[in-house]
Amino acid sequence: MSALADPFTSAYAPRAVFVSAAQGGAFARPNSKLASRRGASGIAAAGMRIPRFTGTFLIGALFLSVASFGVWRGGELDAFLARNGAVREVLARAFGLGISTVEVSGTSRLSPAEVVAAAGVDSRSSLLFADVEALRQRLKANPMIAEASVRKLYPHALVISVMERQPFALWQKDGEVSLVAVDGTPIDALRDERYVDLPLVVGEGANERVKAFVALLDTQPSLKPLVRAGNWVGQRHWELQLKSGLTVKLPEADPAAAWARFAGLMRDYKLSEKALILVDLRLPDRAIFRLTEEAAAERNEEMKKRLPPFKGEPG
């Protein structure tokens, strides 16, 4: 019988040789050494061919795994990440996608370095993984920044544009004076004499009403220069402190109308020339005046002189 050859396996396995019954009635036993060599080569040839340097790669991977485990157990990995940032940031910078340039515009009181710090950008950051919206929200969290925009310019530039909040008024609370924006957001402590002439409000929640306070003062332009501060009392009504020391109490409802009444009193009765410390206009149909202690004592003496002498009952 002729040898069998499978076209898919003949190249990788030795041919099987059969002997007919006429040649001996049994299979002929091949030479043992030859069979052994052919069997070994067949097994090796029957498997997948292994690429070159596979062993070297596997040994290197093993050493790398062991080293990484040792670094992790030793705490060196945490130190490395703290110094260099997340692994993906390190890889991005290695491929030339770090942030080497930050262009800042729109600042007047903030410095570019303060804007970059507010955005949270440093030498560990990469442009590839920079989240533009997250950077914008971080910038807006700064009380000095009202709006911000962030753009990427590949391969390594970041462009930041900001709109700063402008000081609108001063707010005093617990003895500390701060600059506040028109919406009442505290900006910074008062450090610059350029802003000492801004309207001053005092008290809890007064910063949230600075716009309404300034609008109230604007209704009487002639009186506005006389006002030193507005005290927001009990988060209900204004008490205006004039530079002369006079206090004007305004009602909770329609303070503008009461402020107009005070303007009329100042004009008609020349209150600025009177020794007054308080004018209470919280009642719509009357005004209550309080004199200084000295003026009150003088008035009492004058009233005594005007009264007839007291005559006791006859004995």
Buried (B, 14 or more C-beta within 10 A) or exposed (E): EEEEEEEEEEEBBBEEEEEEEEEEEEEEEEEEEEEEEBEEEEEEEEEEEEEEEEEEEEEEEEEEEEEEEEBEEEEEBEEEBEEEBEEEBBEBBEEEBBBEEBEBEBBEBBEBEBBBBBBEBEEBBBBBBBEEEEBBEBBBEBBBBBEBBBEBEEEBBBBBBBEBBEBBBBBBBEEEBBBBBBEBBBBBEBEEEEBEEBBBBBBEEBBBBBBEBBEBBEBBEEBEEBBEBBBBBEEEBBBBBBEEEBBBBBBEEEBBEBBBBBBEBBEEEEBEEBEBBBBBBBEEEEBEBBBBEEBEEEEEEEEEEEEEEEEEEEE
